[in-house]
Amino acid sequence: ALHLRPLETTATSFPTNHNKIESVQDTPYFVDNQFVASNTSEFIDLHDPATNNLVTRVPQNTDEELKAAVASAERAFVKWKSTSVLYRQGVMFKFVALIRENWDRLAASITLEQGKTFADARGDVLRGLQVAEAACSAPELLKGEVLEVAKDMETRTYREPLGVVAAICPFNFPAMIPLWCIPIATVTGNTLILKPSERDPGAAMILAELVQKAGFPEGVVNVVHGAHRAVNFILDEPAIKAVSFVGGNKAGEYIFTRGSANGKRVQANLGAKNHAAVLPDCNKNQFLNAVTGAAFGAAGQRCMALSTVVLVGETKEWLPELAERAKALQVNAGFEAGADLGPVISPQSKARIEGLIASAEAEGATILLDGRGFKPAKYPNGNWIAPTIITNVTPQMQCYKEEIFGPVLVCLNVDSLDEAIDLINDNEYGNGVAIFTRSGPTAEEFRRRIQAGQVGINVPIPVPLPMFSFTGNKKSVAGGGASTFYGKPGVNFYTQTKTVTSLWAGTDAISKKADVAMPTQS
Ligand code: NAD
């Protein structure tokens, strides 16, 4: 018998501080619209990054539980694929309204488990909510095409769901990334196995509750937990037809290769090293604020964090002012009023980031602003690193080559726009890039020549809204980025096109002799 376990929070009661939790509850998994306690003996401890207090234990679902989740999704698919698109749109409208109602509760879960500030966590929810809102236009998005291709003959296309699909999510956007997948996968008629990050599944569990309340039939969305073993299960399970992955390169390249080898569709968004080219003619104040926010917001743990600045010509003289603005940011626990950035996700992550700062020092760079060793008085046990700026960096240094994923900005100097473009294009990653300039022709030249998927012109984090798609490039996507998340390409990913050619009129007038040549146009 399944051991049912309700969620502990509600839309009106949720954590608003970092106090130690007296009776820690294990995170349930979600199958057939029910929260269930896992029978596993393997758990992953989840700590509040601001205090390292235990928040919950996340189960590693057993193979039996993983199989049961897939079986549930397979059963659900039989009926769900036959519902009308207007029915699914109606469910999505309710889901959207519920996310809005539970916005603060979702954000609080993110602040507690992931560490980002409450205001930033609300943005994490909003960016996902917008995808759910866009998914409400499914009747438009799912329309096929029709053309009279010859006399009495027409060709029509239909978009059909794939079946059971899966999503494997990273820790840094606990609401947004699950919401890149849940709305589009389900509104197109698929059923979904979601595996949130084992480091912060709380927001995904609240979304599961909202799935149930919105009226999704049981099994349309199931949520399972675990790490490598659960991922391998998903990659090898024949019933799962497509896998969406967002996370780092090591896991993502492996997942793309193994999933593709098993005949699945795989879309995989990976790591990044996003550059800003700064031209002397830009609005200096706007650049200073934009880069400070985009480099250090969310403690630099965004795939679109602006982590690398390429200073053209005399703009390198603005570095002391940049350091002043970075220094003015308040590093504190996410529920504290006025906090600009919180801790990084784990003590291991903190040690890794500090190691990269030390490597820069050893390789001859300058640590203009050193955030190592900082601790807010009230939270001495958190994973703290204050904003750090490394200057005089060269492309050979480790701090330039690796994604740091922390509140660390690396700065390189060049003499011209051409040099800036060459340097950025030589980098292996190609997620986002920005240019700061007041010149239209300069921006246009940059836009044409730059090799990156998402370009900001005086915009530091140019993440496209959901009527467009998230279009990373180079090593920031697996498989050349053929399948991108949300927008029309997201609908393509989750649907199979069926193309039907019909001959309706004049069939009795057809010659008695079979025609064996390929038809030609006439
Ligand atoms: P991660 O790769 O460590 O984990 C992502 C998921 O993969 C998790 O669910 C985890 O359980 C699983 N996983 C991890 N290692 C695995 C392995 N060896 N085998 C199988 N499964 C494994 O990523 P993360 O640290 O959670 O997230 C941060 C990374 O995600 C950064 O590199 C960031 O740039 C990237 N990211 C990219 C985008 C994008 O759209 N390009 C968006 C958000 C985050």
Boltz pocket constraint, residues with backbone or C-beta under 6 A from the ligand:
constraints:
  - pocket:
      binder: B
      contacts: [[A, 168], [A, 169], [A, 170], [A, 171], [A, 172], [A, 173], [A, 195], [A, 196], [A, 197], [A, 198], [A, 226], [A, 227], [A, 228], [A, 231], [A, 232], [A, 246], [A, 247], [A, 248], [A, 249], [A, 250], [A, 251], [A, 252], [A, 254], [A, 269], [A, 270], [A, 271], [A, 272], [A, 302], [A, 303], [A, 403], [A, 405], [A, 431], [A, 470], [A, 472], [A, 476]]
      max_distance: 6.0
